[in-house]
Amino acid sequence: MSGGKVTTSYSSVGLAVGTDWFVSCHTYPDRRPILAVDAVICT
């Protein structure tokens, strides 16, 4: 974030992978895309 300014993503795409994983990609008009991978252990 530049200058402490909070900006929302321009677009985002999410994908559930199996029962324990979620992958999302956020794009911004003035920055590179951010790929986020979340994993949850289900017991």
Phi and psi in radians as a Rosetta constraint file:
Dihedral C 1 N 2 CA 2 C 2 CIRCULARHARMONIC -1.583 0.35
Dihedral N 2 CA 2 C 2 N 3 CIRCULARHARMONIC 2.248 0.35
Dihedral C 2 N 3 CA 3 C 3 CIRCULARHARMONIC 1.161 0.35
Dihedral N 3 CA 3 C 3 N 4 CIRCULARHARMONIC 0.362 0.35
Dihedral C 3 N 4 CA 4 C 4 CIRCULARHARMONIC 1.292 0.35
Dihedral N 4 CA 4 C 4 N 5 CIRCULARHARMONIC 0.113 0.35
Dihedral C 4 N 5 CA 5 C 5 CIRCULARHARMONIC -1.408 0.35
Dihedral N 5 CA 5 C 5 N 6 CIRCULARHARMONIC 2.240 0.35
Dihedral C 5 N 6 CA 6 C 6 CIRCULARHARMONIC -1.551 0.35
Dihedral N 6 CA 6 C 6 N 7 CIRCULARHARMONIC 2.172 0.35
Dihedral C 6 N 7 CA 7 C 7 CIRCULARHARMONIC -2.137 0.35
Dihedral N 7 CA 7 C 7 N 8 CIRCULARHARMONIC 2.487 0.35
Dihedral C 7 N 8 CA 8 C 8 CIRCULARHARMONIC -1.461 0.35
Dihedral N 8 CA 8 C 8 N 9 CIRCULARHARMONIC 2.758 0.35
Dihedral C 8 N 9 CA 9 C 9 CIRCULARHARMONIC -1.195 0.35
Dihedral N 9 CA 9 C 9 N 10 CIRCULARHARMONIC 2.591 0.35
Dihedral C 9 N 10 CA 10 C 10 CIRCULARHARMONIC -1.224 0.35
Dihedral N 10 CA 10 C 10 N 11 CIRCULARHARMONIC -0.724 0.35
Dihedral C 10 N 11 CA 11 C 11 CIRCULARHARMONIC -2.719 0.35
Dihedral N 11 CA 11 C 11 N 12 CIRCULARHARMONIC 2.794 0.35
Dihedral C 11 N 12 CA 12 C 12 CIRCULARHARMONIC -2.583 0.35
Dihedral N 12 CA 12 C 12 N 13 CIRCULARHARMONIC 2.619 0.35
Dihedral C 12 N 13 CA 13 C 13 CIRCULARHARMONIC -2.313 0.35
Dihedral N 13 CA 13 C 13 N 14 CIRCULARHARMONIC 2.329 0.35
Dihedral C 13 N 14 CA 14 C 14 CIRCULARHARMONIC -2.178 0.35
Dihedral N 14 CA 14 C 14 N 15 CIRCULARHARMONIC 2.647 0.35
Dihedral C 14 N 15 CA 15 C 15 CIRCULARHARMONIC -2.529 0.35
Dihedral N 15 CA 15 C 15 N 16 CIRCULARHARMONIC 2.179 0.35
Dihedral C 15 N 16 CA 16 C 16 CIRCULARHARMONIC -1.466 0.35
Dihedral N 16 CA 16 C 16 N 17 CIRCULARHARMONIC 2.255 0.35
Dihedral C 16 N 17 CA 17 C 17 CIRCULARHARMONIC -2.024 0.35
Dihedral N 17 CA 17 C 17 N 18 CIRCULARHARMONIC 1.847 0.35
Dihedral C 17 N 18 CA 18 C 18 CIRCULARHARMONIC 1.176 0.35
Dihedral N 18 CA 18 C 18 N 19 CIRCULARHARMONIC -2.600 0.35
Dihedral C 18 N 19 CA 19 C 19 CIRCULARHARMONIC -1.800 0.35
Dihedral N 19 CA 19 C 19 N 20 CIRCULARHARMONIC -0.181 0.35
Dihedral C 19 N 20 CA 20 C 20 CIRCULARHARMONIC -2.038 0.35
Dihedral N 20 CA 20 C 20 N 21 CIRCULARHARMONIC -0.097 0.35
Dihedral C 20 N 21 CA 21 C 21 CIRCULARHARMONIC -2.189 0.35
Dihedral N 21 CA 21 C 21 N 22 CIRCULARHARMONIC 2.563 0.35
Dihedral C 21 N 22 CA 22 C 22 CIRCULARHARMONIC -2.447 0.35
Dihedral N 22 CA 22 C 22 N 23 CIRCULARHARMONIC 2.237 0.35
Dihedral C 22 N 23 CA 23 C 23 CIRCULARHARMONIC -2.048 0.35
Dihedral N 23 CA 23 C 23 N 24 CIRCULARHARMONIC 2.323 0.35
Dihedral C 23 N 24 CA 24 C 24 CIRCULARHARMONIC -2.413 0.35
Dihedral N 24 CA 24 C 24 N 25 CIRCULARHARMONIC 2.634 0.35
Dihedral C 24 N 25 CA 25 C 25 CIRCULARHARMONIC -2.221 0.35
Dihedral N 25 CA 25 C 25 N 26 CIRCULARHARMONIC 2.199 0.35
Dihedral C 25 N 26 CA 26 C 26 CIRCULARHARMONIC -1.955 0.35
Dihedral N 26 CA 26 C 26 N 27 CIRCULARHARMONIC 2.313 0.35
Dihedral C 26 N 27 CA 27 C 27 CIRCULARHARMONIC -2.025 0.35
Dihedral N 27 CA 27 C 27 N 28 CIRCULARHARMONIC 2.574 0.35
Dihedral C 27 N 28 CA 28 C 28 CIRCULARHARMONIC -2.235 0.35
Dihedral N 28 CA 28 C 28 N 29 CIRCULARHARMONIC 2.603 0.35
Dihedral C 28 N 29 CA 29 C 29 CIRCULARHARMONIC -1.165 0.35
Dihedral N 29 CA 29 C 29 N 30 CIRCULARHARMONIC -0.450 0.35
Dihedral C 29 N 30 CA 30 C 30 CIRCULARHARMONIC -2.080 0.35
Dihedral N 30 CA 30 C 30 N 31 CIRCULARHARMONIC 0.220 0.35
Dihedral C 30 N 31 CA 31 C 31 CIRCULARHARMONIC -2.433 0.35
Dihedral N 31 CA 31 C 31 N 32 CIRCULARHARMONIC 2.924 0.35
Dihedral C 31 N 32 CA 32 C 32 CIRCULARHARMONIC -1.246 0.35
Dihedral N 32 CA 32 C 32 N 33 CIRCULARHARMONIC 2.714 0.35
Dihedral C 32 N 33 CA 33 C 33 CIRCULARHARMONIC -1.115 0.35
Dihedral N 33 CA 33 C 33 N 34 CIRCULARHARMONIC 2.654 0.35
Dihedral C 33 N 34 CA 34 C 34 CIRCULARHARMONIC -1.996 0.35
Dihedral N 34 CA 34 C 34 N 35 CIRCULARHARMONIC 2.136 0.35
Dihedral C 34 N 35 CA 35 C 35 CIRCULARHARMONIC -1.756 0.35
Dihedral N 35 CA 35 C 35 N 36 CIRCULARHARMONIC 2.153 0.35
Dihedral C 35 N 36 CA 36 C 36 CIRCULARHARMONIC -2.029 0.35
Dihedral N 36 CA 36 C 36 N 37 CIRCULARHARMONIC 2.307 0.35
Dihedral C 36 N 37 CA 37 C 37 CIRCULARHARMONIC -2.110 0.35
Dihedral N 37 CA 37 C 37 N 38 CIRCULARHARMONIC 2.108 0.35
Dihedral C 37 N 38 CA 38 C 38 CIRCULARHARMONIC -1.971 0.35
Dihedral N 38 CA 38 C 38 N 39 CIRCULARHARMONIC 2.320 0.35
Dihedral C 38 N 39 CA 39 C 39 CIRCULARHARMONIC -2.182 0.35
Dihedral N 39 CA 39 C 39 N 40 CIRCULARHARMONIC 2.388 0.35
Dihedral C 39 N 40 CA 40 C 40 CIRCULARHARMONIC -2.231 0.35
Dihedral N 40 CA 40 C 40 N 41 CIRCULARHARMONIC 2.321 0.35
Dihedral C 40 N 41 CA 41 C 41 CIRCULARHARMONIC -1.607 0.35
Dihedral N 41 CA 41 C 41 N 42 CIRCULARHARMONIC 2.078 0.35
Dihedral C 41 N 42 CA 42 C 42 CIRCULARHARMONIC -1.760 0.35
Dihedral N 42 CA 42 C 42 N 43 CIRCULARHARMONIC 2.217 0.35
